[in-house]
Structure formats: C-alpha cells, structure tokens
Amino acid sequence: MPRARREIVSLPRRRAIALLAALLLAACGDASETAHPAAQPAPRPTIIAFAPLPPTATRPLPAAVLSAPTPPTVAATATAVAVPAGVARLRRADGATRDVRIEIADTDAARARGLMERRSLAGDAGMLFIFPGDTDGGFWMRNTLIPLSIAFIDAGGKIVALADMQPLSEEIHRPDRRYRYALEVNQGYFAREGIHVGDAVAFAR
C-alpha cells in the first residue's frame, strides 16, 4: 500500500513539474527574443520623381505695342523718311532717289574746315554741313583742292539753290534765300544724277 500510494501521489507532481518547466522555457524564449530581436530588413529609400518644369511662358505683347509704328529716322525733310545713318538721300521730282555717303560737319570747327586739303573724294561721297538755325552765310574754296558742287537746302529738306565751285577760288557762293543745310559733292554730280532745285534731301545722323 505505501508504494502504490507513492506512485499515485508522484504522478500529479510530475505533471506539475513538467508544466512548470514548460512555462520557464516559454518565459526564457520571450526574454531572448526581447534581448535579441530579429534583424529587420533596411527600409528601401523613397525615390521621388520630379516632373520636368514647363517652359517659361512668353507673355504676348499688347496689341498696341505690336501695331505701333517704328519711330522714324531723323531726316531733314518735313515728312520723315527712313534713311540709313551716314547717308543723304536725294529724291528727284520723278521719285527716283540717289544716296550719297556723307561726313557730317555740325560744329563751327568742322564747318570751317570742310573739305580743305583733301586730294580726292569718292564718287558717291560728300559732306553735309548742318547749321544750328537758318543762315544766309556763303561758301568759298580757299585751300580746297577738289572741284565741288554744292546744294543749299532749307529746313524742310528742299534744295533751294545749286552751284559749282572751283578749287582754291575765294569767290563767295550763297543762295538768294536762307537755308539750314548744305551738301558738297564732287563737281558735276547733281547734273549727272538729274538733281535740280526743288528736289528733296533726307538724311540720318
């Protein structure tokens, strides 16, 4: 009887011990996982795709600007005429034009010097004398070696007189009316190109 009882008593004790051991193992497993967590995969970097920027928009010009006329080039004529800089454009009565490449004499010193001492002048070249106001002064050829023709031009751009001038002559040439500009060219140029009194001259500086 005593042996049988010992076996009966020891059976539940074994079960209790086994249950306790299982609980301890489970607790150790949780602690191990807490102390040494499993390595987590590194997060993948976030890739941001940038859409291309739209091209800069061009703001249309106002219609008033687009339709505005180009400012006229400075001209000697009352009616502005577009003329390249450094050119005097002569317009005949029939509408034909002739261009003369010009040097500008618009200071007292430049007007006094003029074409003195020059030994030649290109066939399509000349000198334009510009005065600050209307004048009735005359021209002569002292120290000027090239035979010249001169056109006296009023403030409106109309030729009021023409004259031929001889080298080294001190004869005074002046028109019978006041003028604002004078254009000197090689002698015979005006006659050869059919330029007459009353024709127009326009220029741009």
C-alpha positions in Angstrom: 0.0 0.0 0.0 2.6 2.5 0.7 4.3 2.0 -2.7 1.1 2.3 -4.6 0.3 5.5 -2.8 3.7 6.9 -3.6 3.1 6.3 -7.3 -0.3 7.9 -7.1 1.0 10.9 -5.3 4.0 11.3 -7.6 2.0 11.4 -10.8 0.4 14.8 -10.3 3.7 16.1 -9.1 5.4 15.1 -12.3 2.8 16.8 -14.3 3.2 20.0 -12.2 6.9 19.9 -12.7 6.5 19.4 -16.5 4.1 22.3 -16.7 6.4 24.5 -14.6 9.4 23.6 -16.9 7.3 24.5 -20.0 6.4 27.8 -18.5 10.0 28.6 -17.7 11.1 27.7 -21.2 8.4 29.9 -22.7 9.5 32.8 -20.5 13.1 32.3 -21.5 12.2 32.3 -25.1 10.3 35.6 -24.8 13.2 37.2 -22.9 15.7 36.0 -25.6 13.5 37.5 -28.4 13.3 40.7 -26.4 17.0 40.9 -25.8 18.0 40.0 -29.3 15.2 41.0 -31.7 15.4 39.5 -35.2 17.2 41.8 -37.7 14.7 43.7 -39.7 15.4 44.4 -43.4 16.6 48.0 -44.0 13.9 50.3 -45.4 14.1 51.0 -49.1 14.9 54.6 -49.9 12.0 56.6 -51.2 12.5 57.7 -54.8 10.8 61.0 -55.8 10.4 61.6 -59.5 10.4 65.2 -60.5 8.3 66.1 -63.5 10.1 68.4 -65.9 9.3 72.1 -65.4 7.1 73.6 -68.1 8.9 76.0 -70.4 8.7 79.6 -69.4 5.6 81.1 -70.9 6.2 84.1 -73.2 3.7 86.8 -72.5 2.4 88.2 -75.7 3.0 91.9 -76.3 -0.1 94.1 -76.1 -1.7 94.8 -79.5 -1.0 98.5 -79.1 2.8 97.7 -78.9 2.7 95.3 -81.8 0.9 97.8 -84.0 2.9 100.8 -83.0 4.9 102.2 -85.9 8.7 102.2 -85.7 9.9 105.7 -84.8 11.0 107.5 -87.9 14.7 108.0 -88.5 15.8 111.6 -88.1 15.5 113.3 -91.5 16.0 116.8 -92.9 12.6 116.7 -94.7 9.4 117.7 -93.0 8.0 114.3 -93.9 10.2 111.8 -92.0 11.9 109.3 -94.3 13.8 106.2 -93.1 17.3 106.7 -94.3 20.4 104.8 -93.2 22.8 106.6 -90.8 25.6 108.4 -92.7 23.6 108.7 -95.9 21.9 111.7 -97.6 19.1 110.5 -99.9 18.3 112.8 -102.7 14.8 112.4 -104.2 14.1 113.7 -107.7 10.7 115.1 -108.9 10.1 111.8 -110.7 10.5 109.8 -107.4 13.9 108.3 -108.2 16.5 108.5 -105.4 20.2 108.7 -105.1 22.2 108.1 -102.0 25.3 110.0 -101.0 27.6 108.7 -98.2 28.2 111.8 -96.1 30.5 113.1 -93.5 28.8 115.4 -91.0 30.1 118.9 -90.2 27.9 120.2 -87.4 30.3 122.2 -85.3 32.0 125.6 -86.0 35.4 124.0 -86.4 34.1 121.2 -88.7 32.2 123.6 -90.8 35.2 126.0 -91.1 37.5 123.1 -92.1 35.1 121.4 -94.6 36.9 119.5 -97.3 40.1 121.6 -97.2 43.3 119.9 -98.2 41.5 116.8 -99.5 43.1 115.5 -102.7 40.2 113.2 -103.6 36.6 112.4 -102.8 34.8 109.1 -103.6 32.2 109.4 -106.4 29.2 108.7 -104.1 30.5 110.7 -101.1 30.1 114.2 -99.8 30.0 116.4 -96.8 26.8 117.7 -95.2 27.0 121.0 -93.3 24.4 121.3 -90.6 23.8 124.8 -89.1 22.1 125.4 -85.7 19.5 127.6 -87.4 18.7 129.2 -90.8 21.6 131.1 -92.3 22.5 133.2 -95.3 26.3 132.7 -95.0 28.3 131.9 -98.1 30.9 129.3 -99.1 34.3 129.6 -100.7 37.0 127.3 -101.8 40.1 128.6 -100.1 42.6 125.7 -99.5 40.1 123.3 -101.2 41.8 121.2 -103.9 38.7 119.3 -105.3 36.2 120.9 -107.7 32.9 120.7 -105.9 29.2 121.2 -106.4 27.0 122.5 -103.6 23.3 122.2 -102.8 21.8 124.6 -100.3 18.8 123.0 -98.5 16.1 124.6 -96.4 14.9 123.4 -93.0 12.2 121.3 -94.8 14.7 119.4 -96.8 14.1 121.1 -100.2 17.0 122.2 -102.4 16.8 126.0 -102.8 20.0 126.5 -104.8 22.8 124.7 -106.6 26.3 126.0 -107.5 29.6 124.7 -108.9 32.7 125.8 -107.1 36.3 125.8 -108.4 39.4 124.7 -106.5 41.2 127.4 -104.4 38.7 130.1 -105.5 37.8 132.7 -103.0 34.5 133.6 -104.8 31.6 133.6 -102.3 28.7 131.3 -103.2 25.4 131.9 -101.4 21.8 131.4 -102.4 19.3 134.3 -102.5 17.3 132.8 -99.6 18.2 131.4 -96.2 19.0 127.8 -95.8 19.7 125.3 -92.9 21.9 122.7 -94.6 24.5 122.5 -97.4 25.7 119.4 -99.2 29.0 119.4 -101.0 29.8 116.6 -103.6 32.2 116.1 -106.5 31.6 118.7 -109.2 29.0 117.6 -111.7 27.4 115.0 -109.5 24.0 116.8 -109.3 23.8 117.4 -113.1 24.8 113.9 -113.8 22.2 112.4 -111.5 19.4 114.8 -112.6 19.1 116.6 -109.3 17.5 120.0 -109.5 16.3 122.9 -107.4 13.1 121.8 -105.7 14.2 118.2 -105.2 14.2 116.8 -101.7 17.1 115.7 -99.4 16.7 113.5 -96.4 19.4 112.3 -94.0 20.1 110.4 -90.8 22.9 111.1 -88.4 
